[in-house]
Amino acid sequence: MRFTRFLLLSAILSACSNDTFTGDDSGSDTGTDVTVSGGGDGGDASHDVTTVPLRYCQTVDAQFCADFDTPGDAGAGFEPFATTGSWTFAFQDAQAKSPPLAVEVDTLAANYPGAAFVQNPLLAGNTTATGPGTRLVVEADVYLQSPPGFTPDPVFVLRAGIIPAPDFSFGLSAHAGVWKLSHYNFGSNLNPQPPANKWVHVILAIDINPNAGDVTLDIPDCNCHADLNTFPTGVDGGPPTYPGYIAVGPENMKPTQSNLTFYVDNVLARWQ
């Protein structure tokens, strides 16, 4: 009996001798070792976790959003940007509301016409969860000079409309030495004027009405407001849904008579 117990104990010890208990389990009867970093106690260790910050557009609910931060395609959602004359359009990282990138527009040489803009002329039609929408709301973060130099025609920072036609486009512009809510031929001054060299949030709202529309521009940061009331903003007898239009940057056929630089980030649009 004692001899039998000795043989059984010897067999058990022999089976266990392949394992080593020195921190990494590398015996022939074990699986692949897993190294856990981030904790000093193997019995209570946490895995290292790498997190990537969300882009602005991943944090908002909108039918269109462009934060100019999409890897490999900063202009995602827009057509390729266009420039003429000596004006420039750039995706840059020196000045951005939500890093890494934002748009910079420079009209550069004074007394020359030009263009420096990016556009989406086929913004999704005005459908909402309950049917066709009657109000287009466009928002953006902008960084403006103040006051702008004299500009005989509106130099648009941001513009939007129902279709890509001047008759139905409105936006934030520099015009005649002040910042305005402008149509192509006239506008309404922002009151008060927005602060200089500071990021502010702009809200442009266009009510669609073939007879008496209402267009407003608000900057809550400074309680700045402008409106263009009783102005046709839609097409009488047109289709039940309209494509939207949105553009960042100006396109002017006349000289600006003044240099102008501004920045735009985090553009979004919603039908209501």
PyMOL commands that set and color helices and strands:
alter all, ss='L'
color gray80, all
select helices_A, chain A and resi 2-16+42-44+56-58+166-168+220-222
alter helices_A, ss='H'
color red, helices_A
select strands_A, chain A and resi 64-66+82-84+88-92+102-106+114-123+127-128+131-132+135-143+155-161+169-175+178-182+187-189+199-207+213-219+224-231+244-248+251-252+261-271
alter strands_A, ss='S'
color yellow, strands_A
deselect
rebuild
show_as cartoon
